[in-house]
């Protein structure tokens, strides 16, 4: 699979996450596809590095390509890999890209995703808004019924609205009404707590497109 195909698969998986959320089972399934396609994008970048610098590494990874570049004393390949490492760190300093990167590493190590939970939030986001988990019984990570979820959301709405609107009032932000509350799929990993999956995945797509585009430009700059 080439890089462009993998990016398209990420975009398709994101649409499916949005279609099925907050259903934990299906969000988890399509988020896993998203992360695996992200894996293919990163592998694709290093396949291009391997080809364009003529390193001829058979089982491609960043570490093996770096080792081969060192053996061949290929200064340009080494320069690219050092640039890429710095660029990758820079692109993942912000919370949402950092979260996706952490999920990506976790999935590759444990071959699973962290547990997904359903939370309610304001549809129009403001900084430091709260989210509130909706505790509901699931059947194999699937909702037993949408009505059951809606009943539980209505039960918890008064407290949620009171807390979020108290914060909004203190910060001179618009009040949240009942009709402006939506349910979304969230997860947590290490220091990234209660991160919204669809929103994070959407923000990350331009990050990986930029990483691909700028990596290609850097390769061409170094092999001229």
Backbone bond lengths (Angstrom), bond angles and torsions (degrees), N, CA, C in turn:
res aa  C-N    CA-C-N  psi(-1)  N-CA   C-N-CA  omega(-1)  CA-C   N-CA-C  phi
1 X - - - 1.468 - - 1.530 109.40 -
2 X 1.343 116.85 129.30 1.452 118.12 177.96 1.534 110.98 -84.08
3 X 1.327 114.84 173.80 1.464 120.42 -174.02 1.528 111.52 -62.54
4 X 1.331 116.80 -43.66 1.472 120.15 -178.19 1.527 111.26 -61.54
5 X 1.330 117.39 -41.78 1.469 121.34 178.06 1.527 110.80 -62.78
6 X 1.321 116.41 -39.88 1.460 120.65 -179.80 1.527 111.28 -66.92
7 X 1.334 117.18 -38.03 1.464 120.42 177.07 1.529 110.28 -63.98
8 X 1.329 116.70 -43.03 1.471 120.48 177.72 1.522 110.51 -60.36
9 X 1.324 117.07 -40.94 1.470 120.88 179.02 1.525 110.98 -64.40
10 X 1.337 117.14 -36.47 1.469 120.56 174.73 1.526 110.47 -61.99
11 X 1.320 116.00 -44.13 1.464 120.45 -178.45 1.524 111.14 -65.98
12 X 1.330 116.67 -38.52 1.475 120.55 177.17 1.517 110.35 -65.52
13 X 1.332 116.76 -44.12 1.465 120.76 179.47 1.522 110.65 -61.47
14 X 1.345 117.54 -39.23 1.463 120.83 177.93 1.529 110.96 -61.86
15 X 1.330 117.33 -43.58 1.470 120.34 177.98 1.521 110.96 -60.08
16 X 1.324 116.81 -38.70 1.463 120.25 -179.43 1.526 111.77 -72.03
17 X 1.333 116.74 -34.89 1.466 119.77 174.24 1.527 109.50 -59.41
18 X 1.335 116.23 -46.93 1.463 120.89 -179.15 1.526 111.72 -64.67
19 X 1.328 115.26 -35.50 1.466 119.82 -179.09 1.523 111.86 -65.52
20 X 1.330 116.14 -40.03 1.467 119.89 -171.89 1.528 114.57 -99.24
21 X 1.345 118.25 -12.73 1.457 116.57 -176.99 1.525 110.95 -66.60
22 X 1.349 117.87 147.46 1.463 125.98 14.58 1.537 114.22 -96.92
23 X 1.323 118.26 18.23 1.470 122.56 -177.49 1.531 110.55 -56.60
24 X 1.339 119.57 109.22 1.468 121.40 -173.78 1.525 114.27 -58.30
25 X 1.314 117.47 -39.99 1.471 120.11 -175.99 1.533 110.61 -62.36
26 X 1.318 117.09 -49.86 1.463 120.37 -175.37 1.532 111.92 -76.00
27 X 1.328 116.64 -35.33 1.461 118.82 175.94 1.527 109.47 -61.75
28 X 1.324 116.63 -43.54 1.465 120.56 178.71 1.527 111.07 -61.64
29 X 1.328 115.80 -42.57 1.468 120.12 -178.58 1.533 111.14 -62.30
30 X 1.324 116.88 -48.38 1.472 119.63 -176.48 1.537 111.76 -77.86
31 X 1.323 117.12 -28.06 1.466 119.26 174.53 1.531 109.90 -67.19
32 X 1.316 116.01 -35.75 1.464 119.96 175.74 1.532 110.17 -63.41
33 X 1.321 116.91 -41.67 1.471 119.92 176.43 1.530 110.81 -62.77
34 X 1.314 116.36 -39.55 1.466 121.51 177.39 1.527 110.04 -59.02
35 X 1.320 116.88 -48.85 1.463 121.37 -177.39 1.528 110.81 -65.95
36 X 1.334 117.59 -38.45 1.458 119.81 178.77 1.538 110.98 -67.77
37 X 1.320 116.94 -34.50 1.466 119.80 175.61 1.520 110.58 -69.17
38 X 1.331 116.34 -35.95 1.466 120.41 174.11 1.530 110.26 -60.36
39 X 1.313 115.91 -40.44 1.462 121.18 175.22 1.526 110.61 -56.03
40 X 1.337 115.59 -44.26 1.471 120.49 -179.25 1.525 112.14 -65.61
41 X 1.334 116.59 -33.83 1.464 120.06 178.03 1.527 110.13 -64.59
42 X 1.317 116.29 -47.59 1.466 120.23 -179.67 1.522 110.99 -64.37
43 X 1.340 116.48 -42.19 1.469 119.87 176.51 1.526 110.09 -62.04
44 X 1.337 116.06 -37.21 1.462 120.56 179.81 1.518 112.27 -64.07
45 X 1.325 116.48 -38.13 1.466 119.84 177.17 1.529 109.82 -60.14
46 X 1.321 116.52 -44.22 1.467 119.54 -177.63 1.526 112.56 -76.04
47 X 1.319 117.16 -24.49 1.468 119.34 171.26 1.526 110.01 -64.31
48 X 1.336 116.68 -40.23 1.462 120.66 177.84 1.528 111.14 -68.04
49 X 1.320 116.65 -38.11 1.469 120.35 175.78 1.529 109.96 -61.57
50 X 1.323 115.54 -47.06 1.465 121.51 -179.40 1.524 111.33 -59.00
51 X 1.324 115.92 -43.43 1.472 121.22 -178.76 1.523 111.41 -71.85
52 X 1.327 117.14 -49.74 1.462 120.52 -171.34 1.527 113.01 -71.09
53 X 1.318 116.67 -29.49 1.461 119.20 177.15 1.533 112.36 -94.10
54 X 1.344 115.98 -0.62 1.461 119.49 176.85 1.517 113.57 62.90
55 X 1.333 116.81 43.49 1.468 119.95 -176.83 1.529 112.92 -87.13
56 X 1.332 117.47 -25.57 1.466 123.22 175.35 1.537 112.82 58.24
57 X 1.324 115.63 42.60 1.471 120.59 173.36 1.523 107.78 -81.24
58 X 1.322 117.51 132.87 1.471 120.43 -175.84 1.530 111.86 -81.96
59 X 1.303 117.74 -52.13 1.467 121.12 178.17 1.528 107.69 -101.83
60 X 1.319 114.57 102.94 1.465 119.81 -166.89 1.527 112.41 -80.42
61 X 1.314 113.78 130.40 1.459 122.49 169.27 1.525 106.57 -154.65
62 X 1.316 116.59 161.20 1.465 119.89 179.78 1.531 110.62 -59.63
63 X 1.324 116.01 -42.54 1.460 120.12 -178.50 1.526 112.04 -64.29
64 X 1.339 117.14 -44.08 1.469 120.25 -178.35 1.528 111.57 -69.29
65 X 1.325 115.94 -35.38 1.463 119.13 177.19 1.528 110.44 -67.21
66 X 1.324 116.88 -40.21 1.466 120.03 177.75 1.531 110.43 -63.81
67 X 1.336 116.12 -43.10 1.472 119.62 179.09 1.524 110.96 -60.45
68 X 1.350 116.95 -42.44 1.463 120.46 -179.13 1.536 110.63 -67.91
69 X 1.328 116.18 -39.03 1.464 119.82 178.11 1.527 110.72 -62.66
70 X 1.331 116.61 -38.28 1.464 120.57 177.91 1.531 110.95 -66.61
71 X 1.340 116.07 -42.75 1.465 120.48 179.40 1.529 110.67 -61.41
72 X 1.345 115.57 -42.35 1.470 120.40 -179.37 1.530 112.52 -80.74
73 X 1.323 115.15 -6.78 1.469 120.80 -175.22 1.532 110.69 53.87
74 X 1.327 114.79 42.94 1.470 121.58 179.10 1.530 108.41 -85.00
75 X 1.308 116.06 95.24 1.463 120.41 -174.71 1.524 112.70 -63.04
76 X 1.327 116.66 -35.96 1.458 119.56 -179.29 1.524 111.79 -68.23
77 X 1.323 116.48 -41.97 1.465 120.16 177.22 1.524 110.17 -63.38
78 X 1.315 116.33 -41.64 1.464 120.41 178.58 1.529 110.33 -63.73
79 X 1.329 116.68 -42.13 1.467 120.20 177.25 1.530 111.04 -59.64
80 X 1.355 115.39 -42.46 1.459 117.74 178.78 1.521 110.99 -61.66
81 X 1.321 117.52 -46.99 1.460 121.34 -176.88 1.520 111.54 -63.38
82 X 1.319 116.93 -37.20 1.465 119.81 176.42 1.520 110.52 -68.01
83 X 1.344 116.25 -41.17 1.472 120.17 176.35 1.525 110.60 -61.90
84 X 1.330 116.22 -45.21 1.463 121.28 -177.89 1.526 110.74 -61.08
85 X 1.310 117.18 -43.47 1.461 120.98 -179.72 1.521 110.98 -59.86
86 X 1.327 116.66 -44.44 1.463 120.93 178.73 1.526 111.14 -67.08
87 X 1.336 116.06 -41.98 1.464 120.90 179.54 1.527 111.06 -63.06
88 X 1.316 116.32 -42.25 1.463 121.30 -178.92 1.530 110.39 -62.94
89 X 1.325 116.06 -44.40 1.467 119.86 178.46 1.527 110.31 -62.35
90 X 1.329 116.31 -43.54 1.469 121.15 -179.24 1.531 111.48 -61.55
91 X 1.330 116.89 -42.59 1.466 121.41 -177.67 1.527 112.86 -68.31
92 X 1.340 116.73 -17.70 1.461 119.73 -174.96 1.521 113.05 -110.83
93 X 1.329 116.69 17.70 1.456 119.83 178.62 1.522 112.44 -74.19
94 X 1.330 116.73 -32.62 1.465 120.14 -179.79 1.527 110.42 -74.20
95 X 1.336 117.84 153.99 1.468 120.47 -170.71 1.522 115.88 -59.38
96 X 1.338 118.86 -45.94 1.467 118.82 -175.21 1.527 112.87 -69.03
97 X 1.359 119.74 -47.68 1.459 118.70 173.46 1.536 112.41 -60.59
98 X 1.345 116.19 -37.58 1.462 119.59 177.97 1.519 111.63 -61.91
99 X 1.325 116.10 -39.41 1.461 121.38 178.16 1.526 111.34 -64.03
100 X 1.335 117.10 -47.31 1.473 119.89 179.51 1.530 110.33 -62.11
101 X 1.310 116.95 -40.34 1.465 120.51 178.39 1.524 111.10 -62.32
102 X 1.329 116.75 -40.51 1.467 120.83 179.31 1.535 110.37 -66.95
103 X 1.337 116.92 -40.66 1.470 120.65 176.69 1.525 109.95 -62.69
104 X 1.323 116.71 -42.54 1.459 122.08 179.43 1.532 110.69 -58.16
105 X 1.331 116.56 -46.31 1.463 120.82 179.37 1.527 111.29 -65.30
106 X 1.332 116.30 -40.96 1.467 121.33 179.77 1.525 110.74 -63.39
107 X 1.339 115.85 -44.30 1.477 120.42 -179.18 1.519 111.29 -63.46
108 X 1.316 117.49 -40.34 1.465 120.66 179.15 1.522 111.85 -67.43
109 X 1.326 116.73 -31.52 1.466 120.46 -177.86 1.522 112.31 -82.07
110 X 1.331 117.28 -42.57 1.466 121.21 -172.41 1.527 113.95 -108.66
111 X 1.341 117.51 -5.10 1.465 123.38 179.31 1.529 112.37 56.62
112 X 1.307 115.14 35.55 1.466 121.37 174.32 1.514 108.14 -158.33
113 X 1.317 116.08 170.60 1.456 121.96 176.97 1.527 109.83 -107.54
114 X 1.327 117.41 156.20 1.475 118.74 173.48 1.528 110.82 -61.93
115 X 1.301 115.33 161.27 1.472 120.97 -178.80 1.522 110.61 -63.36
116 X 1.312 115.37 139.73 1.467 121.97 179.68 1.527 109.63 -100.86
117 X 1.322 115.52 140.70 1.462 119.14 176.76 1.523 110.18 -129.61
118 X 1.313 115.07 158.06 1.460 121.54 179.32 1.522 108.62 -94.46
119 X 1.336 115.76 131.17 1.460 120.50 177.66 1.520 109.11 -134.65
120 X 1.308 116.46 155.88 1.462 120.58 173.72 1.522 108.39 -103.49
121 X 1.343 113.95 148.91 1.461 121.15 -179.56 1.522 108.11 -149.27
122 X 1.328 115.42 168.67 1.463 120.61 173.71 1.522 108.58 -77.32
123 X 1.321 117.03 137.56 1.468 120.26 -178.97 1.527 111.53 -65.69
124 X 1.320 117.26 -33.44 1.473 120.83 174.77 1.523 107.18 -98.86
125 X 1.321 116.42 111.46 1.471 121.30 -172.58 1.526 111.96 -79.87
126 X 1.320 114.39 138.95 1.458 121.72 169.90 1.521 107.88 -130.25
127 X 1.319 115.02 150.57 1.467 120.42 -176.66 1.530 110.96 -55.37
128 X 1.332 114.67 134.38 1.469 123.05 176.40 1.526 113.66 68.92
129 X 1.335 118.25 15.78 1.463 119.68 169.95 1.526 109.69 -61.05
130 X 1.301 116.17 148.06 1.461 119.88 177.46 1.533 109.78 -85.03
131 X 1.328 115.14 159.55 1.462 123.29 166.99 1.526 106.23 -123.31
132 X 1.294 117.19 155.61 1.466 120.04 -178.21 1.514 110.35 -134.63
133 X 1.328 115.56 127.45 1.464 119.91 -178.00 1.523 110.79 -71.75
134 X 1.309 115.02 139.37 1.459 122.33 175.19 1.531 107.84 -101.99
135 X 1.309 116.62 109.72 1.456 121.57 179.34 1.524 108.77 -82.39
136 X 1.315 115.19 119.49 1.469 119.64 -178.50 1.520 108.66 -149.44
137 X 1.324 116.56 143.57 1.455 120.58 178.95 1.524 110.73 -70.85
138 X 1.315 115.74 134.16 1.462 121.87 179.69 1.520 109.42 -115.88
139 X 1.313 115.33 154.67 1.465 122.09 175.46 1.522 108.00 -112.84
140 X 1.352 117.04 102.59 1.467 121.56 -175.25 1.527 111.06 55.60
141 X 1.335 115.09 45.33 1.462 123.17 179.51 1.532 113.49 67.48
142 X 1.322 116.44 13.16 1.464 120.88 177.69 1.522 109.51 -110.13
143 X 1.335 116.05 144.14 1.456 120.52 174.14 1.522 109.81 -64.65
144 X 1.312 115.82 137.67 1.465 118.41 177.10 1.527 111.04 -74.59
145 X 1.324 115.69 -33.45 1.469 119.49 173.81 1.523 108.93 -164.81
146 X 1.323 116.00 150.62 1.460 121.17 176.77 1.519 110.40 -67.24
147 X 1.333 116.56 -34.32 1.469 120.30 179.33 1.522 111.00 -61.30
148 X 1.324 116.24 -40.77 1.465 120.32 179.89 1.530 110.62 -62.38
149 X 1.329 115.91 -41.24 1.467 120.09 177.54 1.524 110.35 -64.55
150 X 1.316 117.13 -45.21 1.467 121.07 -178.54 1.528 111.53 -61.50
151 X 1.332 116.73 -38.65 1.470 120.96 178.70 1.529 110.05 -63.10
152 X 1.324 115.97 -43.50 1.470 119.90 -178.91 1.520 110.96 -68.81
153 X 1.332 117.26 -36.85 1.467 119.96 176.69 1.530 110.22 -62.78
154 X 1.322 116.68 -46.05 1.471 120.52 179.70 1.528 111.03 -61.52
155 X 1.325 116.51 -35.54 1.465 120.85 -179.88 1.530 111.15 -65.56
156 X 1.333 116.76 -36.87 1.459 120.19 -175.40 1.532 113.58 -93.32
157 X 1.323 116.53 -10.25 1.466 119.77 -175.65 1.531 115.06 -58.73
158 X 1.336 120.38 -43.80 1.472 118.70 -175.76 1.528 113.36 -56.64
159 X 1.321 117.28 -45.29 1.470 119.95 -179.60 1.525 110.45 -67.52
160 X 1.338 116.03 -42.10 1.457 120.07 -179.97 1.523 110.68 -60.12
161 X 1.328 117.07 -47.10 1.464 121.09 -179.20 1.524 111.61 -63.82
162 X 1.310 115.79 -38.15 1.463 119.53 179.52 1.532 110.76 -62.35
163 X 1.340 116.67 -45.22 1.465 120.91 -176.63 1.529 111.07 -70.11
164 X 1.333 116.32 -47.44 1.464 118.37 -176.35 1.525 111.49 -68.56
165 X 1.330 116.94 -34.82 1.465 118.70 -179.63 1.521 112.48 -76.14
166 X 1.305 116.91 -25.99 1.465 119.51 172.87 1.530 109.49 -63.52
167 X 1.315 115.87 -45.16 1.466 120.64 177.53 1.526 110.50 -64.73
168 X 1.327 116.78 -44.35 1.470 120.50 -179.69 1.534 110.92 -61.57
169 X 1.315 116.50 -41.47 1.458 120.66 -179.69 1.530 110.72 -62.32
170 X 1.341 116.50 -43.64 1.467 120.73 -179.47 1.524 112.28 -63.61
171 X 1.334 116.23 -28.04 1.458 119.84 -177.21 1.532 112.48 -105.96
172 X 1.322 115.89 15.40 1.465 121.78 177.45 1.530 112.22 54.31
173 X 1.318 115.81 45.19 1.462 122.66 178.67 1.525 109.49 -110.20
174 X 1.334 117.44 160.07 1.472 120.09 -177.27 1.527 112.76 -61.04
175 X 1.293 115.11 141.85 1.457 121.04 177.19 1.531 109.89 -68.69
176 X 1.320 115.69 145.87 1.462 121.39 178.84 1.526 109.22 -97.29
177 X 1.321 116.38 130.19 1.464 121.66 176.70 1.528 109.93 -100.23
178 X 1.302 115.18 163.86 1.467 120.61 -177.86 1.527 112.63 -55.62
179 X 1.329 116.85 -39.85 1.466 120.95 -177.62 1.528 112.64 -70.56
180 X 1.333 116.54 -9.73 1.467 120.92 -179.17 1.532 112.26 -98.14
181 X 1.300 117.58 14.03 1.458 122.26 179.60 1.529 109.37 -102.52
182 X 1.322 115.88 131.90 1.467 121.09 178.93 1.526 109.45 -128.21
183 X 1.332 115.08 157.49 1.465 121.53 176.50 1.524 108.73 -101.54
184 X 1.316 116.96 134.58 1.462 122.26 -179.03 1.522 110.17 -137.27
185 X 1.331 114.97 163.57 1.461 121.19 177.78 1.524 109.48 -91.75
186 X 1.322 116.15 131.62 1.462 123.09 -179.40 1.524 109.36 -127.87
187 X 1.311 115.60 162.52 1.460 120.56 170.76 1.515 108.66 -153.02
188 X 1.324 115.71 169.48 1.463 122.08 -179.74 1.519 109.51 -134.44
189 X 1.328 115.45 148.78 1.458 120.62 174.52 1.527 108.43 -154.37
190 X 1.322 115.19 123.98 1.460 122.27 -179.30 1.528 110.11 50.43
191 X 1.349 117.55 -121.99 1.464 119.07 -176.16 1.527 113.15 -87.38
192 X 1.320 117.79 5.27 1.470 121.82 175.57 1.525 107.97 -99.22
193 X 1.312 116.27 98.00 1.448 121.57 -173.59 1.531 111.30 -103.18
194 X 1.344 115.28 133.35 1.469 122.62 175.65 1.523 111.89 52.03
195 X 1.321 114.62 62.19 1.464 122.03 178.75 1.526 108.90 -98.35
196 X 1.327 115.79 131.15 1.465 120.53 -179.26 1.531 109.61 -76.31
197 X 1.317 116.51 125.16 1.462 121.66 -170.16 1.527 111.99 -68.43
198 X 1.319 118.16 -54.47 1.467 120.59 -176.12 1.521 111.28 -61.49
199 X 1.321 116.88 -43.14 1.466 121.19 -179.26 1.529 110.71 -63.82
200 X 1.323 116.27 -43.64 1.469 120.63 179.11 1.518 111.33 -63.86
201 X 1.341 116.27 -43.90 1.466 120.83 -179.00 1.522 111.09 -65.20
202 X 1.328 116.50 -36.09 1.466 120.23 179.25 1.533 110.94 -67.64
203 X 1.316 116.74 -43.92 1.462 121.02 179.23 1.522 111.05 -63.60
204 X 1.334 116.73 -31.13 1.463 120.31 -174.60 1.529 113.47 -76.70
205 X 1.311 118.45 -23.99 1.468 119.70 -178.01 1.531 112.23 -58.36
206 X 1.329 121.11 -47.08 1.476 119.04 175.81 1.523 112.96 -62.44
207 X 1.330 117.38 -29.75 1.463 120.66 178.60 1.520 110.16 -63.33
208 X 1.337 116.80 -47.99 1.467 118.50 -177.36 1.529 111.44 -72.95
209 X 1.319 117.63 -31.64 1.469 119.23 174.98 1.526 110.45 -64.10
210 X 1.320 115.80 -41.48 1.465 120.00 178.83 1.535 110.63 -65.72
211 X 1.319 116.52 -39.27 1.463 120.83 179.53 1.528 110.81 -62.78
212 X 1.332 116.42 -41.07 1.470 121.07 178.05 1.529 110.25 -65.54
213 X 1.329 115.82 -50.24 1.466 120.59 -176.40 1.527 111.88 -61.33
214 X 1.322 116.70 -46.39 1.456 120.00 -177.08 1.528 111.54 -73.08
215 X 1.330 117.51 -29.50 1.473 120.29 175.17 1.519 110.06 -65.19
216 X 1.320 116.71 -42.54 1.468 120.35 178.93 1.532 111.23 -63.95
217 X 1.321 115.92 -41.12 1.470 119.21 178.11 1.521 110.96 -63.49
218 X 1.314 116.30 -40.93 1.461 120.23 -179.50 1.524 111.05 -66.74
219 X 1.315 117.21 -40.51 1.470 120.85 177.33 1.521 110.19 -58.76
220 X 1.347 115.85 -48.92 1.468 120.16 -178.61 1.522 111.14 -63.60
221 X 1.295 116.86 -36.32 1.467 120.87 178.65 1.528 110.68 -63.51
222 X 1.326 116.91 -36.66 1.461 121.07 -174.61 1.533 113.89 -85.45
223 X 1.349 117.02 -22.90 1.465 117.46 -177.27 1.535 112.59 -97.98
224 X 1.315 117.90 0.77 1.476 120.34 179.03 1.532 110.76 -64.38
